[in-house]
Amino acid sequence: MAITDRLNCTRPLPDQVERLAGKVDALVLREKDLAPDAYERLARDVRAACERAHVAFIAHSFVEPARRAGARSLHLPLPVLARTGHPAGFELVGTNVHELDEIVGAEALGADYLIASPVFAPSCKPLPGRGLDFLNAVIARAHVPVLALGGVTDTTEQQVRQTKAAGACRMSGYMRL
């Protein structure tokens, strides 16, 4: 899974999505700094690029703009999911967990998948990675698919693939291809 960061992308996001064809199964449009109307416009363009590239499109944070842009999948930060619940009309809603005690609550709120982070030290933030023990503990407690995020590279993704994780997420690496 790719997670967008248009400010560190070397080209417009729709063009970048087309470069990801065959490399990722899904893309999360995580552009939290945009105003809702700007997010909606970008979401329409990126969703269309995802369709052309055969990459599943997942909106992030902006419920109504995502709905208007035709998104069927949505990723919400856990505090937002706690406040809004599982928004109607979306087939898939995911969230992040950073602590083991967040798993039960996330699932009770209707999360269809979890992103455990940071598994490895991310390149974009000065945070230590929680390690594969953390990832394995999340997987063991969760009843929904779990993906790994944070410091995922070609090397660390191979380590993630040796766990029972549903997959791995990358931001920086996929935005600079």
C-alpha positions, 0 to 999 in steps of 0.5 A: 500500500502506498500512502501519499505525501504530495509535498515530497512527490517529484511529480503531480500525484495522478502521474505518480499513481500511474508509476505505481501500477503493478507495484502496489495494490492500494493507495491512501490519499493522505493530504491532511493539510488541504482544505476540504474542497481542495482535497475533494478535487485532488481525490477525484483526480487521484481516484481516476488515476488509481482506476487507470492503474488498477490500484484501489483508492482509499481516501483519508480523513475527509469523510464528506469530500471523500464521499462526493469524490466517489471514494468507497474506502476510507482511512480515519485516524483512530480519534476521528473514528472514535468521534464519527464511528464507521461512516455510512456508505463506505465499504472499507474503513481502516485506522492506525494503532500505535499501542496494543490497547487501541486494538479492541477499541478500533475493532469495536468502532468498526475498523475493517483493517488496522495499520500498526505503526511505526514498526521500523523507524520512519524516514520522515519523523524522528520516531523509534520503530516498535519492531516486529515484536510489536507488529506480531503482537498486534496481529495476534490480538487483531481480528481484522487484517493488519498492515505495517507502516513506518520505515518500510523499505525493500529490506524491511518489507521482506521481514514484514512478509515473514509475519502474518501481516496482510501487507506493508505501507510505504510513503516516502519510497513510493512518492520518490519513484 
